[in-house]
């Protein structure tokens, strides 16, 4: 929705948040053997971040006045990280884990990500406001897959052996999934 708001066209559309994803700072363990802990982004100003220009995290990193090296392709950020040109590569946790495995299959264990996210961002499906029936049908289907376990199964497949982070599932879906879900 942020893009529509910036363009002044948010009155034309409606949305449904389908997942909340964390932008994480991936790093080489050799650079931070004790991991990375921070309370605020201001504490990270001495480091260089690789980020995709136009990404949902750009505004947050710039507002914190972090040193950011922009690229047009997320893979470049991980290649720069591996080459020591940046301290961190910014990516959704799932995406970053996938890229580490794809780009560095023999060195997967050389990388880690911050335990605390740099930013949590909802991912939404956008609907034209006049398409109320389509939005209602989508929501009904989303609630069905939340109730029958398919939604959770999809998340588990993408997160793999790692646990699904708290807050990933939008609150309105948790009700349909029952108590005790993530």
ABEGO torsion letter per residue (X at the ends): XAAAAAAGAAAABBBBBABBBBBBBBBBAAABAAEBBBABAAAAAABBBBBBBGBAAAAAAAAAGBBBBBBABAAAAAAAAAAGABABBBBBAAAAAAAAAAABAAAAAABBBBABBABBBBBBBBBBAABAAAAAAAAAAAAAAAAAGAAAAAAAAAAEABBBBBGABBAAAAAAAEBGBX
